Amino acid sequence: MISGYLDGLEMVLQLGTLLAIAAGTLLGIIMGALPGLTSAMAIALLLPVTFGMPPVMGIGMMLGALCGAGASGSIPAILLNIPGTPSSVATTFDGFPMAQKGEAGRALGLAIVASFFGGVASMVILSLLAPPIAEFALRFGAAEYFSLSIFGLVIIASVAGKSLFKGLIAGLIGFFVSTIGTDPITGVDRFTFGQLSLLTGINLLPALIGLFAVAQVLKDAFEYDPHQRVQDSGHRIDIARPRFAETLSHWKAVIAGVASGSIVGPVPGAGGSIASLVAYDQTRRFSKSPEKFGTGYAPGIVSVESANNALLGGALIPTLALGIPGEAATAVLLGGLMIQGITPGPLLFDNQGGMIYGIFIAYLLANVFMLLIMCLGIKLFIRVLMVPRKQLLAAILVFCFIGVYGVDGDVFNLYLMLGFGILGYFLNRYQFGTAPVILGLILGPIAESNLRRGLQAFEGDWTPFFTRPISVTFLVIAVGLLLLTLWQNHRSNRSPQTASSGEA
């Protein structure tokens, strides 16, 4: 581990890499501060920029965006009562009331430091837990990787939306799209329709940008209200500064936030909103003054913001060690890793140990840059909230076109991006979700190749998939999760009926 960190330091401590991490963090902060624009979209926009960079530099830039967006959602949540990201919804509970008291600077200072503590703690947990998980995964064969792929799709689909059925359909769409191209075993063309650009399969970059960036632009364009404007809250923010002493005085809230984020983070698809709500609930539950929560109480802000950033490091554990993303943003990051030629999984720690520890250090530095940039640029970020929405959407769409075309100069990829953007818009509109599609697109080739390799190795016998201990464990958990989700959906559907019957 020590030699790995030394190699990682050599990769990260270069001017270009440091500037890339800082730039990614700045973009993530801006995107997170704009309601409706998520960290997944920030990473998707950075993919074309990082395409020609060295791996640690490119991944560090995307990690900076992930960290910055996770922290800056608190800016509009505190000042305008508008969550910048889904995970910052709970920040409004005490952040906005504190701002209404004229203490917006104090609220922002607490949120910044709590996010920093959560990010640093999650980096430590990531560096300790990811290698043992990867070492365990070295026991995996074809059967285990196939079962793991099925498990990953099921667990994402089960939490991607309100309907398990819709989540599974979205995942199967991704699985089907992943079969386009040349068969990896026989070399036969599949679903290419004579299009040469499809011989190598669907390019991951236009798919990612289309599903996350273009789909969001289309959604905002169709729902755009020219009469709606974001107004400045009018609170003074020039006194905003990091409040280390006050944040540490609420150490129980910090621990609750870090624990909630670290536990929820590795659960694929759980999301930051769950972690922040769990942290807020637990902090209030064990507080000596639970009645103060919701009135502008500092522990409420500290617990939520520390959970938001602690979640990110936890979500990276299954992404790096197993190749299963913990949330939508890390699903896009997984695509970025693969574009960089990095294959997440257990062998990553053996084959590219210095690089993986370089990624850990880059994530730590991203949290440091987040702290500095948030403290120095709060006024500027507030002004970004005042940019007219239609101008912002136009700029994002132009950037998408330039980024996708600039990678290899193939016009067909632009059509792919638009096609995936339209698909993503309708999937989001009808609550299917886009994360299962991306995961299906990534896991599809893994599942197919390992299924076929396993059948060849087992001479056509299916039973090893259901008898090998690790493989059957993943399949049993996947089936159990399906049944649990179906039961929960059944109960939730019956509750309104029961309530209406009681009223009658």
C-alpha positions as CSV (number, residue, x, y, z in Angstrom):
1,M,0.0,0.0,0.0
2,I,2.8,2.4,0.9
3,S,4.6,1.8,-2.5
4,G,1.3,2.2,-4.2
5,Y,0.7,5.6,-2.6
6,L,4.3,6.7,-3.5
7,D,3.7,5.7,-7.2
8,G,0.3,7.5,-7.0
9,L,1.9,10.6,-5.6
10,E,4.3,10.7,-8.5
11,M,1.4,10.6,-11.0
12,V,-0.7,13.2,-9.3
13,L,1.8,15.8,-8.2
14,Q,2.2,17.2,-11.6
15,L,1.1,20.7,-12.7
16,G,-1.2,19.5,-15.5
17,T,-2.9,16.9,-13.2
18,L,-3.4,19.4,-10.4
19,L,-4.9,22.0,-12.8
20,A,-7.2,19.3,-14.3
21,I,-8.5,18.3,-10.8
22,A,-9.0,21.9,-9.9
23,A,-10.8,22.7,-13.2
24,G,-13.1,19.6,-12.8
25,T,-13.9,20.6,-9.2
26,L,-14.8,24.1,-10.4
27,L,-17.1,22.8,-13.1
28,G,-18.7,20.4,-10.7
29,I,-19.3,23.2,-8.2
30,I,-21.0,25.3,-10.9
31,M,-23.1,22.4,-12.1
32,G,-24.1,21.4,-8.6
33,A,-25.2,24.9,-7.8
34,L,-27.6,25.0,-10.8
35,P,-30.8,23.3,-9.8
36,G,-31.6,20.4,-12.2
37,L,-28.0,19.9,-13.3
38,T,-26.4,16.9,-11.6
39,S,-22.9,15.5,-11.0
40,A,-23.7,12.8,-13.6
41,M,-24.2,15.5,-16.2
42,A,-21.0,17.3,-15.2
43,I,-19.0,14.1,-15.6
44,A,-20.7,13.4,-19.0
45,L,-19.8,16.8,-20.2
46,L,-16.1,16.3,-19.2
47,L,-15.8,12.9,-21.0
48,P,-14.7,14.5,-24.3
49,V,-12.3,16.8,-22.6
50,T,-10.6,13.9,-20.7
51,F,-10.4,11.6,-23.7
52,G,-6.8,12.5,-24.7
53,M,-5.5,12.9,-21.1
54,P,-3.4,10.5,-19.2
55,P,-5.6,8.2,-17.1
56,V,-5.0,9.7,-13.6
57,M,-5.3,13.2,-15.0
58,G,-8.6,12.4,-16.7
59,I,-10.1,10.4,-13.9
60,G,-8.9,13.1,-11.4
61,M,-10.8,15.7,-13.4
62,M,-14.0,13.7,-13.3
63,L,-13.6,13.0,-9.6
64,G,-13.2,16.7,-9.0
65,A,-16.5,17.3,-10.8
66,L,-18.1,14.5,-8.7
67,C,-16.8,16.0,-5.5
68,G,-17.6,19.6,-6.4
69,A,-21.2,18.9,-7.5
70,G,-21.8,16.9,-4.3
71,A,-20.9,19.8,-2.1
72,S,-22.2,22.8,-4.1
73,G,-25.8,21.7,-4.1
74,S,-25.9,23.3,-0.7
75,I,-25.5,26.8,-2.1
76,P,-29.0,27.2,-3.7
77,A,-30.5,24.9,-0.9
78,I,-29.4,27.4,1.8
79,L,-29.8,30.7,-0.1
80,L,-32.9,30.0,-2.2
81,N,-34.5,26.9,-0.6
82,I,-33.9,25.2,-4.0
83,P,-31.9,21.9,-3.8
84,G,-29.1,22.0,-6.3
85,T,-28.9,18.2,-6.3
86,P,-31.2,15.5,-5.0
87,S,-28.9,14.8,-2.1
88,S,-29.1,18.4,-0.9
89,V,-32.9,18.3,-0.3
90,A,-32.3,17.6,3.4
91,T,-30.0,20.7,3.5
92,T,-33.0,22.9,3.0
93,F,-34.5,21.7,6.3
94,D,-32.1,23.7,8.5
95,G,-30.0,25.6,5.9
96,F,-32.7,27.9,4.6
97,P,-34.2,28.7,8.0
98,M,-30.7,29.7,9.2
99,A,-30.3,31.9,6.1
100,Q,-33.7,33.5,6.9
101,K,-32.3,34.5,10.3
102,G,-29.5,36.4,8.5
103,E,-26.9,33.7,9.0
104,A,-26.5,32.5,5.4
105,G,-22.7,32.9,5.7
106,R,-22.6,30.7,8.8
107,A,-24.8,28.1,7.1
108,L,-22.5,28.0,4.1
109,G,-19.4,27.8,6.2
110,L,-20.8,24.8,8.1
111,A,-21.8,23.1,4.9
112,I,-18.4,23.6,3.3
113,V,-16.4,22.2,6.2
114,A,-18.8,19.3,6.8
115,S,-18.6,18.3,3.1
116,F,-14.8,18.4,3.3
117,F,-14.8,16.2,6.4
118,G,-17.1,13.8,4.8
119,G,-15.0,13.6,1.6
120,V,-11.8,13.1,3.5
121,A,-13.3,10.4,5.7
122,S,-14.7,8.6,2.7
123,M,-11.3,8.6,1.0
124,V,-9.8,6.9,4.0
125,I,-12.6,4.3,4.0
126,L,-12.3,3.8,0.2
127,S,-8.5,3.1,0.4
128,L,-9.0,0.6,3.3
129,L,-12.0,-1.3,2.0
130,A,-11.6,-1.4,-1.8
131,P,-8.4,-3.6,-1.8
132,P,-9.8,-6.4,0.4
133,I,-13.0,-6.4,-1.7
134,A,-10.9,-6.6,-4.9
135,E,-8.7,-9.4,-3.3
136,F,-11.9,-11.4,-2.6
137,A,-13.1,-10.9,-6.1
138,L,-9.9,-12.5,-7.5
139,R,-11.7,-15.8,-6.8
140,F,-14.2,-15.0,-9.6
141,G,-14.4,-17.1,-12.7
142,A,-16.7,-16.8,-15.7
143,A,-19.8,-18.0,-13.7
144,E,-19.1,-15.5,-10.9
145,Y,-18.7,-12.6,-13.3
146,F,-21.9,-13.5,-15.1
147,S,-23.9,-13.7,-11.8
148,L,-22.3,-10.5,-10.7
149,S,-23.5,-8.8,-13.9
150,I,-27.0,-10.0,-13.4
151,F,-26.9,-8.9,-9.7
152,G,-25.6,-5.4,-10.7
153,L,-28.4,-4.9,-13.2
154,V,-31.1,-6.1,-10.8
155,I,-30.0,-4.0,-7.9
156,I,-29.8,-0.9,-10.1
157,A,-33.1,-1.6,-11.7
158,S,-34.8,-2.2,-8.3
159,V,-33.9,1.3,-7.0
160,A,-33.8,3.3,-10.2
161,G,-37.4,4.3,-10.1
162,K,-40.8,3.7,-8.6
163,S,-41.3,0.6,-10.7
164,L,-39.1,-2.5,-10.7
165,F,-40.6,-3.5,-14.0
166,K,-39.7,-0.2,-15.6
167,G,-36.2,-0.4,-14.2
168,L,-35.7,-3.9,-15.6
169,I,-37.0,-2.8,-19.0
170,A,-34.5,0.1,-19.0
171,G,-31.6,-2.3,-18.1
172,L,-32.7,-4.8,-20.8
173,I,-32.6,-1.9,-23.3
174,G,-29.0,-1.3,-22.4
175,F,-28.3,-5.1,-22.7
176,F,-29.8,-5.2,-26.2
177,V,-27.9,-2.1,-27.4
178,S,-24.7,-3.7,-26.1
179,T,-25.1,-6.6,-28.6
180,I,-24.9,-4.3,-31.6
181,G,-21.6,-4.7,-33.5
182,T,-19.3,-7.7,-34.2
183,D,-19.9,-10.8,-32.2
184,P,-16.8,-11.2,-30.0
185,I,-16.7,-15.0,-30.4
186,T,-17.8,-15.7,-34.0
187,G,-17.0,-12.3,-35.7
188,V,-20.5,-12.1,-37.2
189,D,-22.1,-8.6,-37.6
190,R,-25.1,-8.1,-35.4
191,F,-27.8,-5.3,-35.9
192,T,-25.3,-3.1,-37.8
193,F,-27.6,-2.6,-40.9
194,G,-24.6,-2.0,-43.1
195,Q,-23.4,0.9,-41.0
196,L,-19.6,0.7,-40.7
197,S,-19.5,2.9,-37.6
198,L,-21.5,0.2,-35.8
199,L,-19.0,-2.7,-36.5
200,T,-17.2,-1.9,-33.2
201,G,-20.4,-1.6,-31.3
202,I,-22.1,1.4,-29.7
203,N,-19.6,4.1,-28.7
204,L,-20.0,4.7,-25.0
205,L,-19.3,8.4,-25.2
206,P,-22.3,9.6,-27.2
207,A,-24.5,7.2,-25.3
208,L,-23.4,8.7,-22.0
209,I,-23.7,12.3,-23.1
210,G,-27.0,11.7,-24.8
211,L,-28.7,9.9,-21.9
212,F,-27.5,12.3,-19.2
213,A,-26.7,15.7,-20.8
214,V,-28.9,15.9,-24.0
215,A,-31.9,14.3,-22.2
216,Q,-31.7,16.9,-19.4
217,V,-31.5,19.7,-21.9
218,L,-34.6,18.4,-23.7
219,K,-36.4,18.1,-20.4
220,D,-35.6,21.6,-19.4
221,A,-36.4,23.0,-22.8
222,F,-39.8,21.4,-22.9
223,E,-40.6,22.5,-19.3
224,Y,-39.0,26.0,-19.7
225,D,-41.1,28.8,-18.3
226,P,-40.0,32.2,-19.6
227,H,-41.8,34.0,-16.7
228,Q,-39.9,32.0,-14.0
229,R,-36.8,33.6,-12.7
230,V,-34.4,32.8,-9.9
231,Q,-34.3,35.7,-7.5
232,D,-31.3,36.5,-5.2
233,S,-32.2,35.8,-1.6
234,G,-30.8,39.2,-0.6
235,H,-28.8,37.7,2.4
236,R,-25.3,38.8,2.9
237,I,-22.8,36.1,2.0
238,D,-19.5,38.1,2.4
239,I,-19.0,36.7,5.9
240,A,-19.1,33.1,4.6
241,R,-15.9,31.4,5.8
242,P,-15.0,27.8,6.8
243,R,-16.1,27.1,10.3
244,F,-13.8,24.3,11.4
245,A,-14.2,24.8,15.1
246,E,-18.0,25.0,15.1
247,T,-18.3,22.0,12.8
248,L,-16.0,19.9,15.0
249,S,-18.1,20.9,18.0
250,H,-20.9,19.0,16.4
251,W,-18.7,15.9,16.1
252,K,-21.7,13.5,16.7
253,A,-23.4,14.9,13.7
254,V,-20.2,14.5,11.6
255,I,-19.9,10.9,12.7
256,A,-23.6,10.2,11.9
257,G,-23.2,11.7,8.5
258,V,-20.0,9.9,7.7
259,A,-21.4,6.6,8.9
260,S,-24.7,7.0,6.9
261,G,-22.9,7.9,3.7
262,S,-20.3,5.2,4.1
263,I,-22.9,2.5,4.6
264,V,-25.4,3.7,2.0
265,G,-22.7,4.6,-0.6
266,P,-21.5,1.1,-1.5
267,V,-25.1,-0.1,-2.0
268,P,-25.5,0.3,-5.8
269,G,-28.2,2.8,-6.8
270,A,-29.2,3.9,-3.3
271,G,-28.3,7.5,-4.0
272,G,-27.3,10.6,-1.9
273,S,-30.8,11.6,-1.0
274,I,-31.2,8.4,1.0
275,A,-27.9,8.8,2.8
276,S,-28.6,12.5,3.7
277,L,-32.1,11.7,5.0
278,V,-30.8,8.8,7.1
279,A,-28.1,11.0,8.5
280,Y,-30.5,13.8,9.3
281,D,-33.0,11.4,10.9
282,Q,-30.3,9.6,13.1
283,T,-28.8,12.9,14.2
284,R,-32.2,14.3,15.3
285,R,-33.2,11.0,16.9
286,F,-30.2,10.9,19.2
287,S,-30.1,14.7,19.8
288,K,-30.8,16.2,23.2
289,S,-32.8,19.0,21.4
290,P,-34.7,17.3,18.6
291,E,-37.3,20.2,18.6
292,K,-34.6,22.6,17.2
293,F,-34.2,20.6,14.0
294,G,-36.0,22.4,11.1
295,T,-35.5,25.9,12.7
296,G,-31.9,26.6,11.5
297,Y,-30.0,24.2,13.8
298,A,-26.4,23.6,12.9
299,P,-26.2,19.8,13.5
300,G,-28.8,19.3,10.9
301,I,-26.7,21.0,8.2
302,V,-23.5,19.3,9.4
303,S,-24.9,15.8,9.4
304,V,-26.5,16.1,5.9
305,E,-23.5,17.7,4.2
306,S,-21.0,15.3,5.7
307,A,-23.2,12.4,4.5
308,N,-23.4,13.8,1.0
309,N,-19.7,13.7,0.4
310,A,-19.0,10.5,2.5
311,L,-21.5,8.8,0.1
312,L,-19.3,9.5,-2.9
313,G,-16.2,7.7,-1.6
314,G,-18.4,4.8,-0.5
315,A,-20.0,4.6,-4.0
316,L,-16.5,4.4,-5.6
317,I,-15.8,1.1,-3.7
318,P,-18.0,-1.2,-5.8
319,T,-17.3,0.9,-8.9
320,L,-13.5,0.3,-8.7
321,A,-13.4,-3.1,-6.9
322,L,-16.3,-4.9,-8.7
323,G,-17.2,-2.7,-11.7
324,I,-20.6,-2.0,-10.3
325,P,-21.4,1.7,-9.9
326,G,-22.9,2.9,-6.7
327,E,-25.1,5.6,-8.2
328,A,-25.9,7.4,-11.5
329,A,-22.8,9.6,-11.3
330,T,-20.4,6.7,-10.7
331,A,-22.1,4.9,-13.6
332,V,-21.0,7.7,-15.9
333,L,-17.6,7.6,-14.2
334,L,-17.4,3.9,-14.9
335,G,-17.9,4.7,-18.5
336,G,-15.1,7.2,-18.3
337,L,-12.8,4.7,-16.8
338,M,-13.4,2.3,-19.6
339,I,-12.9,5.0,-22.2
340,Q,-9.6,5.7,-20.6
341,G,-8.7,2.0,-21.1
342,I,-9.1,1.2,-17.4
343,T,-11.2,-1.9,-16.6
344,P,-12.6,-1.7,-13.1
345,G,-12.5,-5.0,-11.2
346,P,-10.3,-7.0,-8.8
347,L,-7.3,-7.2,-11.2
348,L,-7.1,-3.4,-11.3
349,F,-5.4,-3.3,-7.9
350,D,-2.8,-5.9,-9.0
351,N,-2.1,-4.7,-12.6
352,Q,-2.4,-1.0,-12.0
353,G,-1.8,-0.5,-8.3
354,G,0.0,2.9,-8.6
355,M,-2.7,4.2,-10.8
356,I,-5.5,3.2,-8.4
357,Y,-3.8,4.8,-5.5
358,G,-3.2,7.9,-7.7
359,I,-7.0,8.0,-8.1
360,F,-7.4,7.9,-4.3
361,I,-5.0,10.8,-3.9
362,A,-6.7,12.7,-6.7
363,Y,-10.0,12.3,-4.9
364,L,-8.4,13.6,-1.7
365,L,-7.0,16.6,-3.6
366,A,-10.4,17.2,-5.2
367,N,-11.9,17.7,-1.7
368,V,-9.1,20.1,-0.8
369,F,-9.8,22.1,-4.0
370,M,-13.5,22.0,-3.3
371,L,-12.9,23.6,0.1
372,L,-10.7,26.3,-1.3
373,I,-12.9,27.1,-4.3
374,M,-16.1,27.1,-2.3
375,C,-14.6,29.5,0.2
376,L,-13.2,31.9,-2.4
377,G,-15.9,31.9,-5.0
378,I,-19.3,31.9,-3.3
379,K,-20.3,35.3,-4.6
380,L,-19.5,34.3,-8.2
381,F,-21.4,31.0,-7.9
382,I,-24.5,32.9,-6.7
383,R,-24.3,35.0,-9.9
384,V,-24.2,31.9,-12.0
385,L,-27.6,31.1,-10.7
386,M,-28.8,34.3,-12.4
387,V,-27.8,33.1,-15.9
388,P,-30.9,32.9,-18.1
389,R,-31.9,29.3,-18.4
390,K,-32.3,29.3,-22.2
391,Q,-28.8,30.6,-22.7
392,L,-27.3,28.0,-20.4
393,L,-29.2,25.1,-22.2
394,A,-27.9,26.4,-25.6
395,A,-24.3,26.5,-24.4
396,I,-24.5,23.0,-22.9
397,L,-26.0,21.6,-26.1
398,V,-23.3,23.2,-28.2
399,F,-20.6,21.8,-25.9
400,C,-22.1,18.3,-26.3
401,F,-21.9,18.5,-30.1
402,I,-18.4,19.8,-30.1
403,G,-17.2,17.2,-27.5
404,V,-18.7,14.2,-29.2
405,Y,-17.6,15.2,-32.7
406,G,-14.1,16.2,-31.6
407,V,-13.2,12.8,-30.3
408,D,-12.9,11.0,-33.7
409,G,-14.6,13.3,-36.2
410,D,-17.4,10.8,-36.9
411,V,-20.7,12.5,-37.7
412,F,-22.6,9.3,-37.0
413,N,-21.7,9.7,-33.3
414,L,-23.7,12.9,-33.3
415,Y,-26.8,11.1,-34.5
416,L,-26.2,8.4,-31.9
417,M,-26.0,11.2,-29.2
418,L,-29.2,12.7,-30.3
419,G,-30.9,9.3,-30.5
420,F,-29.8,8.4,-27.0
421,G,-30.9,11.9,-25.8
422,I,-34.4,11.4,-27.1
423,L,-34.5,7.9,-25.6
424,G,-33.3,9.3,-22.3
425,Y,-35.9,12.1,-22.3
426,F,-38.8,9.7,-22.7
427,L,-37.3,7.2,-20.2
428,N,-37.1,10.0,-17.6
429,R,-40.5,11.3,-18.5
430,Y,-42.1,8.0,-17.9
431,Q,-39.9,7.2,-14.9
432,F,-37.9,4.3,-16.4
433,G,-34.6,6.0,-15.5
434,T,-31.4,6.2,-17.5
435,A,-28.9,4.7,-15.1
436,P,-30.1,1.1,-15.8
437,V,-29.6,1.7,-19.5
438,I,-26.0,2.7,-19.0
439,L,-25.4,-0.2,-16.7
440,G,-26.9,-2.6,-19.1
441,L,-24.7,-1.1,-21.9
442,I,-21.6,-1.7,-19.7
443,L,-22.5,-5.0,-18.1
444,G,-24.0,-6.5,-21.3
445,P,-20.7,-7.5,-22.9
446,I,-19.4,-8.7,-19.6
447,A,-22.5,-10.9,-19.0
448,E,-22.6,-12.2,-22.6
449,S,-18.9,-13.0,-22.9
450,N,-18.7,-14.7,-19.5
451,L,-21.9,-16.7,-20.1
452,R,-20.5,-18.1,-23.3
453,R,-17.0,-18.7,-21.9
454,G,-18.6,-20.4,-18.9
455,L,-20.7,-22.7,-21.1
456,Q,-17.6,-23.5,-23.2
457,A,-15.6,-24.3,-20.1
458,F,-18.4,-26.4,-18.6
459,E,-19.1,-28.1,-21.9
460,G,-22.6,-26.7,-22.2
461,D,-23.5,-27.6,-18.6
462,W,-25.6,-24.8,-16.9
463,T,-25.4,-26.3,-13.4
464,P,-22.1,-24.7,-12.3
465,F,-23.7,-21.3,-12.5
466,F,-26.1,-22.4,-9.8
467,T,-23.7,-24.6,-7.7
468,R,-20.5,-22.6,-7.4
469,P,-20.8,-20.8,-4.0
470,I,-20.1,-17.2,-5.0
471,S,-22.1,-17.4,-8.2
472,V,-25.2,-18.8,-6.6
473,T,-24.9,-16.3,-3.8
474,F,-25.2,-13.4,-6.2
475,L,-28.1,-15.0,-8.0
476,V,-29.9,-15.8,-4.8
477,I,-29.5,-12.2,-3.5
478,A,-30.7,-10.9,-6.9
479,V,-33.8,-13.0,-6.8
480,G,-34.4,-12.1,-3.1
481,L,-34.0,-8.4,-4.0
482,L,-36.5,-8.8,-6.8
483,L,-39.0,-10.4,-4.5
484,L,-38.5,-7.9,-1.7
485,T,-39.0,-5.0,-4.2
486,L,-42.1,-6.6,-5.6
487,W,-43.5,-7.0,-2.0
488,Q,-42.7,-3.4,-1.1
489,N,-44.4,-2.2,-4.3
490,H,-47.4,-4.3,-3.5
491,R,-47.6,-2.8,0.0
492,S,-47.2,0.7,-1.2
493,N,-50.0,0.2,-3.8
494,R,-52.3,-1.3,-1.2
495,S,-51.8,1.6,1.3
496,P,-53.6,4.2,-0.7
497,Q,-56.5,1.8,-1.3
498,T,-56.7,0.9,2.4
499,A,-56.7,4.6,3.3
500,S,-59.4,5.4,0.8
501,S,-61.5,2.5,2.1
502,G,-61.1,3.7,5.7
503,E,-62.2,7.2,4.7
504,A,-65.2,5.8,3.0
